[in-house]
């Protein structure tokens, strides 16, 4: 065998080992990913609640400005 064939055999071997070890990675990695995703979802929900609260106050301010200056209601 020449050098090119030897390198290709080693590359094929490492790719095969990576492919065969994927179930082990998933077994260890999925619970960790699940915890990270739950934390992220909680953070996004809190941020979304804040944005809704903030947008509601901004909308109230614009409604008051509209009523006062456009409609002339006191």
KERO-503857 format. One record per residue (C-alpha): residue number from 1; residue in three letters; chain; x, y, z. Coordinates in nm, 4 decimals, always signed. Example, Ala and Ser with C-alpha at 12.3 -4.5 7.8 and 13.67 -1.06 7.14 Angstrom:
// residues 2
+-----+---------+--------+----------+----------+----------+
: num : residuo : cadena :        u :        v :        w :
+-----+---------+--------+----------+----------+----------+
:   1 :     ALA :      A :  +1.2300 :  -0.4500 :  +0.7800 :
:   2 :     SER :      A :  +1.3670 :  -0.1060 :  +0.7140 :
+-----+---------+--------+----------+----------+----------+
END
This chain:
// residues 74
+-----+---------+--------+----------+----------+----------+
: num : residuo : cadena :        u :        v :        w :
+-----+---------+--------+----------+----------+----------+
:   1 :     UNK :      A :  +0.0000 :  +0.0000 :  +0.0000 :
:   2 :     UNK :      A :  +0.1163 :  +0.3451 :  -0.0725 :
:   3 :     UNK :      A :  +0.0859 :  +0.6476 :  +0.1567 :
:   4 :     UNK :      A :  -0.2383 :  +0.7755 :  +0.0002 :
:   5 :     UNK :      A :  -0.4183 :  +0.4449 :  +0.0595 :
:   6 :     UNK :      A :  -0.2937 :  +0.4274 :  +0.4192 :
:   7 :     UNK :      A :  -0.4194 :  +0.7779 :  +0.4924 :
:   8 :     UNK :      A :  -0.7572 :  +0.6971 :  +0.3342 :
:   9 :     UNK :      A :  -0.7858 :  +0.3817 :  +0.5481 :
:  10 :     UNK :      A :  -0.7176 :  +0.5810 :  +0.8663 :
:  11 :     UNK :      A :  -0.9658 :  +0.8509 :  +0.7654 :
:  12 :     UNK :      A :  -1.2285 :  +0.5849 :  +0.6919 :
:  13 :     UNK :      A :  -1.1571 :  +0.4195 :  +1.0278 :
:  14 :     UNK :      A :  -1.1990 :  +0.7455 :  +1.2208 :
:  15 :     UNK :      A :  -1.5205 :  +0.8331 :  +1.0363 :
:  16 :     UNK :      A :  -1.6549 :  +0.4851 :  +1.1119 :
:  17 :     UNK :      A :  -1.5657 :  +0.5222 :  +1.4813 :
:  18 :     UNK :      A :  -1.7374 :  +0.8602 :  +1.4950 :
:  19 :     UNK :      A :  -2.0478 :  +0.7159 :  +1.3286 :
:  20 :     UNK :      A :  -2.0612 :  +0.4181 :  +1.5635 :
:  21 :     UNK :      A :  -2.0198 :  +0.6347 :  +1.8732 :
:  22 :     UNK :      A :  -2.3074 :  +0.8752 :  +1.7902 :
:  23 :     UNK :      A :  -2.5583 :  +0.6829 :  +2.0088 :
:  24 :     UNK :      A :  -2.3223 :  +0.7233 :  +2.3070 :
:  25 :     UNK :      A :  -2.2987 :  +1.0985 :  +2.2456 :
:  26 :     UNK :      A :  -2.6750 :  +1.1296 :  +2.2222 :
:  27 :     UNK :      A :  -2.7258 :  +0.9270 :  +2.5390 :
:  28 :     UNK :      A :  -2.5011 :  +1.1634 :  +2.7363 :
:  29 :     UNK :      A :  -2.5791 :  +1.4834 :  +2.5479 :
:  30 :     UNK :      A :  -2.9574 :  +1.4862 :  +2.5229 :
:  31 :     UNK :      A :  -3.0307 :  +1.5403 :  +2.8951 :
:  32 :     UNK :      A :  -2.7787 :  +1.8266 :  +2.9025 :
:  33 :     UNK :      A :  -2.9314 :  +1.9802 :  +2.5897 :
:  34 :     UNK :      A :  -3.2792 :  +1.9375 :  +2.7378 :
:  35 :     UNK :      A :  -3.1769 :  +2.1347 :  +3.0472 :
:  36 :     UNK :      A :  -3.0235 :  +2.4108 :  +2.8348 :
:  37 :     UNK :      A :  -3.3331 :  +2.4294 :  +2.6151 :
:  38 :     UNK :      A :  -3.5636 :  +2.4493 :  +2.9189 :
:  39 :     UNK :      A :  -3.3547 :  +2.7325 :  +3.0628 :
:  40 :     UNK :      A :  -3.3557 :  +2.9122 :  +2.7289 :
:  41 :     UNK :      A :  -3.7316 :  +2.8745 :  +2.6888 :
:  42 :     UNK :      A :  -3.7885 :  +3.0148 :  +3.0388 :
:  43 :     UNK :      A :  -3.5669 :  +3.3141 :  +2.9572 :
:  44 :     UNK :      A :  -3.7492 :  +3.3742 :  +2.6300 :
:  45 :     UNK :      A :  -4.0880 :  +3.3539 :  +2.8020 :
:  46 :     UNK :      A :  -3.9780 :  +3.6084 :  +3.0629 :
:  47 :     UNK :      A :  -3.8459 :  +3.8375 :  +2.7902 :
:  48 :     UNK :      A :  -4.1673 :  +3.8020 :  +2.5903 :
:  49 :     UNK :      A :  -4.3777 :  +3.8899 :  +2.8977 :
:  50 :     UNK :      A :  -4.1632 :  +4.1997 :  +2.9562 :
:  51 :     UNK :      A :  -4.1957 :  +4.3062 :  +2.5919 :
:  52 :     UNK :      A :  -4.5743 :  +4.2671 :  +2.6045 :
:  53 :     UNK :      A :  -4.5888 :  +4.4723 :  +2.9261 :
:  54 :     UNK :      A :  -4.3587 :  +4.7410 :  +2.7810 :
:  55 :     UNK :      A :  -4.5452 :  +4.7524 :  +2.4478 :
:  56 :     UNK :      A :  -4.8765 :  +4.7884 :  +2.6328 :
:  57 :     UNK :      A :  -4.7476 :  +5.0938 :  +2.8175 :
:  58 :     UNK :      A :  -4.6068 :  +5.2456 :  +2.4979 :
:  59 :     UNK :      A :  -4.9421 :  +5.1879 :  +2.3276 :
:  60 :     UNK :      A :  -5.1239 :  +5.3607 :  +2.6165 :
:  61 :     UNK :      A :  -4.8945 :  +5.6604 :  +2.5860 :
:  62 :     UNK :      A :  -4.9639 :  +5.6885 :  +2.2127 :
:  63 :     UNK :      A :  -5.3391 :  +5.6540 :  +2.2689 :
:  64 :     UNK :      A :  -5.3296 :  +5.9370 :  +2.5252 :
:  65 :     UNK :      A :  -5.1249 :  +6.1565 :  +2.2882 :
:  66 :     UNK :      A :  -5.3664 :  +6.0762 :  +2.0029 :
:  67 :     UNK :      A :  -5.6726 :  +6.1578 :  +2.2157 :
:  68 :     UNK :      A :  -5.5217 :  +6.4801 :  +2.3460 :
:  69 :     UNK :      A :  -5.3743 :  +6.6300 :  +2.0310 :
:  70 :     UNK :      A :  -5.5717 :  +6.4729 :  +1.7462 :
:  71 :     UNK :      A :  -5.9190 :  +6.4212 :  +1.8908 :
:  72 :     UNK :      A :  -5.8990 :  +6.7104 :  +2.1343 :
:  73 :     UNK :      A :  -6.0390 :  +6.5070 :  +2.4242 :
:  74 :     UNK :      A :  -5.9210 :  +6.6061 :  +2.7702 :
+-----+---------+--------+----------+----------+----------+
END
